[in-house]
Amino acid sequence: MHGLTLIGLVSLNDPPRKRVDHSVDMCRKAGIKVIMVTGDQPATAAAIAHKVHIISDLEKVHIVSDYDKDHKKWEQGKGFDPTECERQAHAVVVHGDMLAAKHLAEDSWDDLDPEKGRYLLDWIAKDEVVFARTTPSQKLLIVAACQKAGHVVAVTGDGVNDSPAIKKADIGIAMGSGSDVAQNAADMLLLDDDFSSIVNGVLEGRLIFDNLKKSIAYTLSSNIPEISPFIMFIIFQVPLPLSTVLILCIDLGTDMVPAISFAYENPELDIMNREPRNSKRDHLVNAKLISFAYLQIGMIQASAGFFTYFYILSDYGFKPSTLFFLSSKYGFRPGTGDHYNPTAADRGNSNYNGANRDDESLYF
């Protein structure tokens, strides 16, 4: 090792994939929290997270590595209070050894104890979170803690070490170039290995959900204007405004094509600026949609239909007040040679003037 001359240095750089930073920004706008879990050292993990916009400011990051050493430095006046720093930090980078030590200290606690795993929930509650030097078992702990906090968890990865967490997550996403174990454990496979495809999938999922709600609301809104004519016919005995054949014509002839066309609606402008829906509360068909379809749109359509019905019959000489309980009354068929004449006696109906009034064939 003597007489050597330094010619140069070689460094290896594994940069993030293109458009990952833009995809992370879109996730943040959509209310999706991105947590980075890696096997790199904390400093390297923080730098990569800053490049992809998971961490916004490196100067405001607290690295949770060794509480005992940090506390000794603070007691000796050589550092800051680590507990206070963690409490005030906007972003945290947690070392896997710290996570393992905390988990081991609470291993004997009762699983029903609400304080068990509180440390992990506090870390996840931070706005920007990175876990470094993690093992497969620790990734499972992180996924379980996120689910315990009430989140719908999606995990993406490509290696064998990621497969337990991918299997545990609500939505497991594997890369197309990843290992077979990760692909078999995943629910979704990204053929292009592009993180932005996940964001596109979120957009498509929200678009499908919105369009289904629109189609269902449109289909349900016709129930009130279709059933209300029969209710009016039964209760108030008005002439039946809408027959069964006409209802079938409406449902099969005019309702079907517009309902299908809602599936091709373009996304709303704010579709990726909304908070994620609560899967336990915001169902596809809920009370809000029912009230909108029945009590709002349905009543407006029914009112418009009845207005047209009474207006047209009034135009032909049947005043609205005379239509009620009209179905129990008898009328007279016009004769074969009769012609409607509003100025003639009985409007030109010769049977109505008393001739052959005892003949039941003249009634209708």
C-alpha positions in Angstrom: 0.0 0.0 0.0 2.9 2.3 -0.7 3.7 4.4 -3.7 0.1 4.6 -4.9 -1.3 7.7 -6.7 -4.9 8.8 -6.3 -6.3 9.0 -9.8 -10.0 9.7 -9.0 -13.1 8.8 -7.1 -16.1 6.9 -8.3 -19.6 7.4 -6.8 -22.8 5.6 -7.5 -26.1 7.4 -7.7 -29.5 5.7 -7.7 -31.8 8.7 -8.5 -35.6 8.6 -8.0 -37.7 7.7 -11.0 -39.0 10.5 -13.1 -42.2 12.4 -12.1 -42.2 10.8 -8.7 -42.0 14.3 -7.1 -45.0 15.5 -9.1 -47.0 12.3 -8.2 -46.2 12.9 -4.5 -47.5 16.5 -4.8 -50.7 15.2 -6.4 -51.1 12.7 -3.7 -50.8 15.4 -1.0 -53.4 17.6 -2.8 -55.7 14.6 -2.9 -55.4 14.0 0.8 -53.2 10.9 0.4 -50.4 10.7 2.9 -47.1 9.2 1.5 -44.9 7.4 4.0 -41.4 6.3 2.9 -40.1 3.0 4.3 -36.6 2.1 3.2 -33.6 0.1 4.1 -31.2 3.1 3.6 -29.5 5.0 6.4 -31.5 7.9 7.9 -29.5 10.6 6.3 -29.7 9.0 2.9 -33.4 8.3 3.3 -34.0 12.0 4.3 -32.1 13.2 1.2 -34.1 11.0 -1.1 -37.4 11.9 0.6 -36.5 15.6 0.1 -35.9 15.0 -3.6 -39.3 13.4 -4.2 -41.1 16.1 -2.0 -42.0 13.7 0.8 -40.0 15.9 3.1 -40.4 19.6 2.3 -37.5 21.1 4.5 -34.4 19.1 5.5 -33.6 21.7 8.2 -36.9 20.9 10.1 -36.4 17.1 10.2 -35.9 15.3 13.5 -34.1 12.0 13.2 -35.3 9.5 15.8 -32.3 7.1 16.2 -31.1 6.6 19.8 -33.1 8.1 22.7 -30.5 7.1 25.3 -27.6 8.7 23.5 -29.6 11.9 22.6 -30.8 12.2 26.2 -27.2 11.9 27.5 -26.1 14.6 25.1 -28.9 16.9 26.2 -28.2 16.3 29.9 -24.5 17.2 29.3 -25.6 20.4 27.5 -24.4 19.2 24.1 -27.7 18.9 22.4 -31.4 19.6 22.4 -34.2 17.8 24.3 -35.0 14.9 21.9 -38.6 14.5 23.3 -39.4 18.2 22.7 -37.7 18.1 19.3 -39.8 15.2 18.2 -43.0 16.8 19.5 -42.4 20.1 17.6 -40.9 18.5 14.4 -42.9 18.8 11.2 -41.1 15.8 9.8 -39.4 12.7 11.4 -37.0 10.1 10.2 -37.2 7.0 12.4 -34.4 4.5 12.5 -35.4 0.9 12.4 -33.4 0.1 15.5 -35.4 2.6 17.5 -38.6 1.1 16.3 -37.4 -2.4 17.3 -36.4 -1.2 20.7 -39.7 0.5 21.4 -41.6 -2.6 20.2 -39.5 -4.9 22.3 -40.1 -2.8 25.4 -43.8 -3.1 25.0 -43.8 -6.8 23.9 -45.1 -8.0 27.3 -48.0 -5.5 27.4 -51.6 -6.6 26.9 -52.7 -6.3 23.3 -55.9 -4.5 24.5 -53.9 -1.8 26.2 -54.6 1.4 24.3 -51.1 2.7 25.1 -49.5 -0.2 23.4 -48.0 1.0 20.1 -48.8 4.7 20.9 -45.3 5.7 20.0 -45.8 4.4 16.4 -49.2 6.1 16.1 -47.5 9.4 17.2 -44.9 9.0 14.5 -47.4 8.2 11.8 -49.5 11.3 12.9 -46.7 13.6 11.7 -47.2 15.4 8.4 -44.0 13.9 6.9 -42.7 10.5 7.9 -39.8 8.4 6.8 -38.7 5.0 8.2 -35.1 4.1 7.6 -33.1 0.8 8.1 -36.3 -1.2 8.5 -36.8 -5.0 8.4 -39.7 -6.9 6.9 -41.2 -7.4 10.3 -41.0 -3.7 11.1 -42.8 -2.9 7.8 -45.6 -5.1 9.0 -45.7 -3.1 12.3 -46.0 0.2 10.3 -48.8 -1.1 8.1 -50.7 -2.5 11.1 -50.3 0.9 12.9 -51.6 2.8 9.9 -54.6 0.4 9.7 -55.2 0.8 13.5 -55.3 4.6 13.0 -58.2 4.1 10.6 -56.4 4.6 7.3 -56.8 2.6 4.1 -53.3 1.5 3.5 -51.7 0.9 0.1 -48.1 -0.5 0.0 -45.9 -0.6 -3.0 -42.6 -2.5 -3.4 -40.7 -4.8 -5.6 -38.6 -7.0 -3.4 -39.0 -10.2 -1.3 -38.7 -8.1 1.8 -41.7 -6.0 0.8 -44.0 -9.0 0.2 -45.3 -9.4 3.9 -46.2 -5.7 4.0 -47.8 -5.9 0.6 -49.9 -8.9 1.7 -50.9 -7.1 4.9 -52.0 -3.9 3.3 -55.5 -3.2 2.2 -54.2 -2.6 -1.4 -50.9 -4.3 -2.3 -49.1 -2.9 -5.3 -46.1 -4.6 -6.9 -43.8 -3.5 -9.7 -43.8 -5.5 -12.9 -40.0 -5.9 -12.7 -40.1 -7.0 -9.1 -39.8 -10.4 -7.6 -42.3 -13.2 -8.2 -43.0 -13.3 -4.4 -44.0 -9.6 -4.3 -46.2 -10.0 -7.5 -48.0 -13.0 -6.0 -48.7 -11.1 -2.8 -50.0 -8.0 -4.5 -53.5 -7.1 -5.5 -52.3 -4.8 -8.3 -49.4 -5.0 -10.6 -47.7 -1.9 -12.3 -46.5 -3.1 -15.7 -44.6 0.2 -16.3 -43.0 0.4 -12.9 -44.1 4.1 -12.7 -45.3 5.5 -9.4 -47.4 8.0 -11.2 -49.5 5.1 -12.5 -50.8 4.8 -8.9 -52.0 8.4 -9.0 -53.7 7.8 -12.3 -55.4 4.8 -10.8 -56.7 6.9 -7.9 -58.0 9.4 -10.4 -59.8 6.7 -12.5 -61.2 5.1 -9.3 -62.7 8.5 -8.2 -64.0 9.1 -11.7 -65.8 5.7 -11.8 -67.3 6.3 -8.4 -68.5 9.7 -9.3 -70.0 8.5 -12.6 -71.7 5.6 -11.0 -73.3 8.0 -8.5 -74.5 10.2 -11.3 -76.0 7.3 -13.2 -77.7 5.9 -10.1 -79.1 9.3 -9.2 -80.5 9.8 -12.7 -82.1 6.3 -12.8 -83.7 6.7 -9.3 -85.0 10.2 -10.1 -87.6 8.8 -12.5 -89.3 6.6 -9.8 -91.3 9.4 -8.2 -92.7 10.8 -11.5 -93.6 7.3 -12.6 -95.3 6.1 -9.4 -97.1 9.4 -8.5 -99.6 9.2 -11.5 -100.8 5.8 -10.1 -101.1 7.3 -6.6 -103.2 10.2 -8.0 -105.3 7.7 -10.0 -106.0 5.5 -6.9 -106.5 8.2 -4.3 -108.1 11.1 -6.2 -109.5 9.0 -9.1 -108.2 11.2 -11.9 -108.0 9.7 -15.3 -104.7 7.7 -15.4 -102.0 10.1 -16.6 -99.4 7.5 -17.3 -100.1 3.9 -18.4 -97.9 0.9 -17.9 -96.9 0.9 -21.6 -95.8 4.5 -21.4 -93.7 3.7 -18.3 -92.0 0.9 -20.2 -91.3 3.3 -23.0 -89.7 5.8 -20.6 -87.6 3.2 -18.9 -86.5 1.3 -21.9 -86.7 3.9 -24.6 -85.4 7.1 -23.0 -83.8 6.4 -19.6 -81.4 3.7 -20.6 -79.1 5.5 -23.1 -78.6 8.7 -20.9 -77.9 6.5 -17.9 -75.2 4.6 -19.8 -73.8 7.9 -21.2 -72.8 8.9 -17.6 -70.1 6.3 -17.7 -68.3 8.4 -20.3 -68.4 11.7 -18.3 -65.1 13.6 -18.0 -63.7 14.1 -14.5 -64.6 17.2 -12.5 -61.9 19.8 -12.2 -61.5 19.3 -8.4 -61.5 15.5 -8.5 -57.9 15.3 -7.3 -58.3 18.1 -4.7 -60.8 16.3 -2.5 -60.2 14.5 0.7 -60.5 10.7 0.4 -63.9 9.5 1.2 -64.7 7.5 4.3 -65.3 3.9 3.2 -67.4 3.3 6.3 -69.7 6.3 5.8 -69.6 7.5 2.2 -71.3 4.6 0.3 -72.2 4.5 -3.3 -75.9 4.9 -2.4 -76.5 6.9 0.8 -79.2 9.0 2.3 -77.9 12.2 0.5 -78.3 10.5 -2.9 -81.7 9.1 -2.1 -83.0 12.5 -0.9 -81.5 14.2 -4.0 -83.1 11.7 -6.4 -86.5 11.3 -4.8 -87.2 14.5 -2.8 -85.5 17.0 -5.0 -85.2 15.9 -8.7 -88.1 13.4 -8.5 -90.5 15.9 -7.1 -89.5 18.6 -9.6 -90.0 16.1 -12.5 -93.4 14.9 -11.1 -94.6 18.5 -10.6 -93.6 19.4 -14.2 -95.4 16.3 -15.5 -98.6 17.0 -13.6 -98.5 20.7 -14.7 -98.3 19.5 -18.3 -101.1 16.9 -17.8 -103.6 19.4 -16.3 -102.6 22.1 -18.7 -103.2 20.0 -21.8 -106.5 18.6 -20.5 -107.7 22.1 -19.6 -106.8 23.2 -23.2 -109.2 20.5 -24.4 -112.0 21.7 -22.0 -111.4 19.5 -19.0 -110.8 21.9 -16.1 -108.5 20.6 -13.3 -111.2 20.8 -10.7 -113.4 18.5 -12.8 -110.8 15.8 -13.1 -110.8 14.7 -9.5 -113.0 11.7 -8.8 -113.9 11.7 -12.5 -113.1 8.0 -13.0 -116.3 7.0 -11.1 -118.5 9.1 -13.4 -120.2 7.8 -16.6 -120.0 9.5 -19.9 -121.7 9.0 -23.2 -120.1 7.8 -26.4 -120.8 10.0 -29.4 -123.0 8.7 -32.2 -121.5 7.4 -35.4 -122.5 10.6 -37.3 -121.6 13.0 -34.5 -118.9 15.6 -34.9 -117.3 17.7 -32.1 -118.7 21.2 -32.1 -118.0 23.3 -29.0 -120.8 25.7 -29.9 -123.5 23.1 -30.4 -125.6 21.6 -27.7 -123.7 19.0 -25.7 -120.7 19.7 -28.0 -122.4 17.8 -30.8 -122.9 14.6 -28.8 -126.4 13.4 -29.7 -126.4 10.5 -27.2 -125.8 12.9 -24.3 -129.1 14.8 -24.8 -131.2 12.0 -23.5 -131.8 9.9 -26.6 -131.4 6.2 -25.8 -130.1 7.0 -22.4 -131.1 3.6 -21.0 -128.8 1.8 -23.4 -125.8 0.7 -21.4 -123.7 0.4 -24.6 -123.7 4.2 -24.8 -121.7 4.6 -21.5 -118.0 4.6 -21.1 
